[in-house]
Amino acid sequence: MTLIRPTVLAGLRRGREVVAAAVFGCFGLWFLSLGGYLLVPLGAAVLALAAIWGLAAWRRMRFSQVVEAPGVVEVDEAQIGYLGPGTGGYVAIPDLVEIRLLRLRGHRLWQLRQSDGQALLIPVDATGADRLFDAFASLPDLDAGTLVAALAPGPGAQGQSVMLASESRTVWRRKSRHASGLDRRP
């Protein structure tokens, strides 16, 4: 018998990195309260690091979803992979040109499109899909706030069980390689 409700315990597990950043920030406040020429700058530095860590942890926590879809997402050495029961594949992060969030028959999917036109569909709620946040954050000109906001439930999302029409939202698109000078040959 536990003394903590299962829902509270699940929330603490989900937000454990945010809690750790807050504890780290408390140490910074403690150093600040001690005063002195050494501890005040040290406390301010610890507090600043805790704030940066806490913001990143908060965004990752909001990005993660409850695991309900089959399959596993892997992120390894600039490559994203999805291993599902019927589909799957790999995409190199440098080859990504577009990320879309799709809703098909009530299920949300990431569509990762490569420069050669191939696309990989990954369920938002697959095991390991929370690792995609850091992989996506490494892309040029991607706003992490836009990424987290794309996963926020829209109006009326609770009452819909199955949608017949599909929806699509572009989250990120790479600027032309020719315009940025990445594809120029000598």
MOCORBEL-V79021 format. One record per backbone hydrogen bond with DSSP energy under -0.5 kcal/mol. NH is the residue of the N-H (numbers start at 1). CO is the residue of the C=O. Records with the same first field share a line. If there is no record, write none. Layout:
# MOCORBEL-V79021
NH=CO / CO
This chain:
# MOCORBEL-V79021
9=5
10=6
11=7
12=8
13=9
14=10
15=11
16=13
19=15
20=16
21=17
22=18
23=19
24=20
25=21
26=22
27=23
28=24
29=25
30=26
31=27
32=28
33=29
34=30
35=31 / 32
40=36
42=38
43=39
44=40
45=41
46=42
47=43
48=44
49=45
50=46
51=47
52=48
53=49
54=50
55=51
56=52
57=53
58=54
59=55
60=56
61=57
62=58
63=59
64=60
68=66 / 125
69=125
72=83
73=127
74=81
76=79
80=91
81=74
82=89
83=72
84=82 / 87
89=82
91=80
93=78
95=92
96=93
97=113
98=113
99=172
100=111
101=169
102=100 / 109
103=167
104=107
107=104
109=102
110=122
111=100
112=110 / 120
113=98 / 111
114=118
115=95
117=114
120=112
122=110 / 120
124=108
126=123
127=71
129=126
131=128
132=129
133=130
135=131
136=132
137=133
138=134 / 135
139=136
142=139
143=141
144=142
147=143
148=144
149=145
150=146
151=147 / 148
152=148 / 149
157=154
160=156 / 157
161=159
167=103
169=101
171=99 / 169
172=99
174=97
180=176
181=177
182=177
183=177
184=181
